[in-house]
Amino acid sequence: MNERFVGVPVTTDLRDQFGEIDVYLFDQFLRGRIRPGMRILDAGCGEGRNLAYALRAGYEVFGCDADAAAIDAVRRLAARLAPRLPRGNFRVEPIEQMTFPDACADAVLASAVLHFAADDAQFRAMVHACWRVLRPGGLLFTRLASSIESEHRVRQIAGRRFRLPDGSDRYLVDAALLEDFTAELGGTLVDPLKTTVVQAQRSMTTWVVRKPA
């Protein structure tokens, strides 16, 4: 065996090790912004697609989702990968009604979920709920649909609700809104806003904010 790979199983299943983690979220781990020992709260966690790595690596993980079946699935995932975690760490509740304590998490994730807001009021409530549970100095990671670079491809339904070329309806943010929210929260952009255009079907923007210490 090549000495460079001693101790590294050549049959390692990357999907099993890392799950289907969002690559932009994984980048935050790689850059040391989410470190071992931190508490991670996944707001709108679904079935835990972004949590497999954190569970395996021993992070203290929490999550919520309005879908009871999704929470059942993420509890089973946690029971397999991190059996020490209480089932109560994963709760059936919408983001804007999270019952987790204030400032309980070092990192809050809201990946591909905020764009399901029905209107401005719900979007605001979701963002402020994520900010409430984030400790001072903590990191808010979000990835959500936007109109950035896609303004001419989407059709307005009402307010910020749009029909996308892929046929889905989403609440779409733009750069100005995210910058205004960052200022309103008193946060600091950790990265510039980054937007990926997915084959002219939709735009996905990464918004990463540090809460003041």
C-alpha positions as CSV (number, residue, x, y, z in Angstrom):
1,M,0.0,0.0,0.0
2,N,1.2,3.5,-0.8
3,E,2.6,5.0,2.5
4,R,0.6,8.2,1.8
5,F,-2.6,6.2,2.4
6,V,-1.6,4.3,5.5
7,G,-4.5,4.5,8.0
8,V,-6.9,5.8,5.3
9,P,-9.4,3.1,4.2
10,V,-9.4,3.1,0.4
11,T,-13.0,1.9,0.4
12,T,-14.3,4.9,2.5
13,D,-17.8,5.7,1.3
14,L,-17.8,9.5,1.1
15,R,-21.5,9.7,1.0
16,D,-21.8,7.7,4.2
17,Q,-19.1,9.8,5.9
18,F,-20.4,13.2,4.8
19,G,-24.0,12.6,3.8
20,E,-25.4,15.0,1.2
21,I,-23.9,18.1,2.9
22,D,-24.2,21.3,1.0
23,V,-20.8,22.0,-0.4
24,Y,-21.0,25.7,0.7
25,L,-21.7,24.6,4.3
26,F,-18.9,22.1,4.1
27,D,-16.6,25.0,3.2
28,Q,-17.4,26.6,6.5
29,F,-16.1,23.5,8.3
30,L,-13.0,23.4,6.1
31,R,-12.2,27.0,6.9
32,G,-12.5,26.4,10.6
33,R,-15.6,28.6,11.2
34,I,-17.5,25.6,12.5
35,R,-15.2,23.7,14.8
36,P,-15.3,20.6,17.0
37,G,-17.0,21.4,20.4
38,M,-19.4,23.8,18.9
39,R,-23.2,23.4,19.2
40,I,-24.9,23.3,15.8
41,L,-28.6,24.0,15.3
42,D,-30.1,23.1,12.0
43,A,-33.3,25.2,11.5
44,G,-35.4,23.3,9.0
45,C,-33.2,20.3,9.1
46,G,-35.4,18.0,7.0
47,E,-34.1,14.4,7.3
48,G,-30.6,15.6,8.2
49,R,-28.9,15.9,4.9
50,N,-26.5,18.5,6.3
51,L,-25.9,16.7,9.7
52,A,-24.3,13.4,9.0
53,Y,-20.7,14.8,9.1
54,A,-21.4,16.8,12.3
55,L,-23.0,13.8,14.0
56,R,-20.1,11.6,13.1
57,A,-17.6,14.2,14.2
58,G,-19.1,14.5,17.7
59,Y,-20.6,17.9,17.5
60,E,-23.6,18.6,19.8
61,V,-26.4,18.8,17.2
62,F,-29.9,20.2,17.4
63,G,-32.6,20.5,14.8
64,C,-36.2,21.4,14.1
65,D,-38.6,20.9,11.2
66,A,-42.3,21.3,10.8
67,D,-42.5,17.9,9.2
68,A,-42.9,15.1,11.8
69,A,-41.7,12.4,9.3
70,A,-38.5,14.4,8.7
71,I,-37.8,14.6,12.4
72,D,-38.4,10.9,12.8
73,A,-35.8,10.3,10.1
74,V,-33.2,12.7,11.6
75,R,-33.7,11.1,15.0
76,R,-33.0,7.7,13.5
77,L,-29.9,9.1,11.8
78,A,-28.7,10.6,15.1
79,A,-29.4,7.3,16.9
80,R,-27.1,5.5,14.5
81,L,-24.3,8.1,14.3
82,A,-24.4,9.8,17.7
83,P,-26.5,7.7,20.1
84,R,-25.5,9.8,23.1
85,L,-27.7,12.7,21.8
86,P,-31.2,13.0,23.4
87,R,-34.1,12.6,21.0
88,G,-35.4,15.9,22.4
89,N,-32.6,17.7,20.5
90,F,-34.7,17.3,17.4
91,R,-38.1,18.9,17.5
92,V,-41.2,19.0,15.4
93,E,-41.8,22.8,15.1
94,P,-41.5,25.5,12.4
95,I,-38.4,27.7,12.5
96,E,-40.3,30.8,13.5
97,Q,-41.7,28.9,16.5
98,M,-38.6,27.2,17.7
99,T,-38.6,26.4,21.5
100,F,-34.8,26.2,21.9
101,P,-33.4,28.7,24.4
102,D,-31.9,32.0,23.5
103,A,-28.2,32.0,22.5
104,C,-28.0,28.2,22.7
105,A,-26.1,27.5,19.5
106,D,-22.6,28.4,18.2
107,A,-23.7,27.9,14.6
108,V,-27.2,28.0,13.1
109,L,-27.9,26.5,9.7
110,A,-30.8,27.4,7.5
111,S,-30.0,25.7,4.2
112,A,-32.5,25.7,1.4
113,V,-35.4,26.6,3.7
114,L,-36.0,30.3,4.1
115,H,-37.2,30.6,0.6
116,F,-40.3,28.7,1.6
117,A,-41.6,31.7,3.5
118,A,-45.1,32.7,2.5
119,D,-44.5,36.4,2.8
120,D,-42.3,39.2,4.2
121,A,-43.7,38.6,7.8
122,Q,-42.9,34.9,7.8
123,F,-39.4,35.5,6.3
124,R,-38.6,38.1,8.9
125,A,-39.9,35.8,11.7
126,M,-37.8,32.9,10.5
127,V,-34.6,35.0,10.3
128,H,-35.1,36.6,13.7
129,A,-35.8,33.2,15.2
130,C,-32.5,31.9,13.9
131,W,-30.7,35.0,15.2
132,R,-32.4,34.6,18.7
133,V,-31.0,31.1,19.2
134,L,-27.5,32.1,18.0
135,R,-25.0,33.0,20.7
136,P,-23.0,36.3,20.6
137,G,-20.1,35.7,18.2
138,G,-21.9,32.8,16.6
139,L,-22.3,32.0,12.9
140,L,-25.5,32.0,10.9
141,F,-25.2,30.1,7.6
142,T,-28.1,30.3,5.1
143,R,-28.5,29.3,1.5
144,L,-31.7,30.3,-0.2
145,A,-33.2,31.1,-3.5
146,S,-32.8,34.6,-4.8
147,S,-33.6,36.8,-7.8
148,I,-29.9,37.7,-8.2
149,E,-28.8,37.2,-11.9
150,S,-32.3,35.7,-12.5
151,E,-34.5,38.8,-12.5
152,H,-35.6,38.4,-16.1
153,R,-36.4,34.7,-15.7
154,V,-38.8,34.8,-12.8
155,R,-42.5,35.8,-12.7
156,Q,-43.9,37.7,-9.8
157,I,-46.9,36.1,-8.0
158,A,-47.3,38.5,-5.1
159,G,-44.8,40.5,-3.1
160,R,-41.5,38.6,-3.1
161,R,-43.2,35.3,-4.1
162,F,-42.2,34.3,-7.6
163,R,-42.7,31.5,-10.1
164,L,-39.3,30.1,-11.1
165,P,-38.4,28.6,-14.5
166,D,-38.3,25.2,-12.9
167,G,-42.0,25.5,-12.0
168,S,-41.6,26.0,-8.3
169,D,-42.8,29.0,-6.3
170,R,-40.4,30.6,-3.9
171,Y,-39.9,33.7,-1.7
172,L,-36.9,35.4,-3.4
173,V,-34.5,37.7,-1.8
174,D,-32.0,40.1,-3.5
175,A,-28.7,41.5,-2.5
176,A,-30.3,44.7,-1.1
177,L,-32.6,42.8,1.2
178,L,-29.9,40.6,2.6
179,E,-27.6,43.6,3.1
180,D,-30.5,45.4,4.9
181,F,-31.1,42.4,7.1
182,T,-27.5,42.1,8.0
183,A,-27.4,45.7,9.1
184,E,-30.7,45.4,11.0
185,L,-29.4,42.4,12.9
186,G,-26.2,44.2,13.7
187,G,-24.3,41.3,12.1
188,T,-21.3,41.2,9.8
189,L,-21.0,39.4,6.5
190,V,-18.4,36.7,6.9
191,D,-18.2,36.1,3.2
192,P,-19.4,38.3,0.3
193,L,-22.8,37.1,-1.0
194,K,-22.2,34.2,-3.4
195,T,-24.8,33.2,-6.0
196,T,-24.9,30.1,-8.1
197,V,-27.2,30.1,-11.2
198,V,-28.4,26.6,-11.8
199,Q,-28.7,26.2,-15.5
200,A,-31.1,29.1,-16.0
201,Q,-33.6,27.4,-13.7
202,R,-33.0,29.2,-10.4
203,S,-30.4,31.2,-8.4
204,M,-29.1,30.1,-5.0
205,T,-27.4,32.6,-2.8
206,T,-25.2,31.9,0.2
207,W,-25.6,34.4,3.1
208,V,-23.2,33.9,6.1
209,V,-23.4,36.3,9.0
210,R,-21.5,36.7,12.2
211,K,-23.4,37.8,15.3
212,P,-21.6,40.5,17.3
213,A,-19.8,39.2,20.4
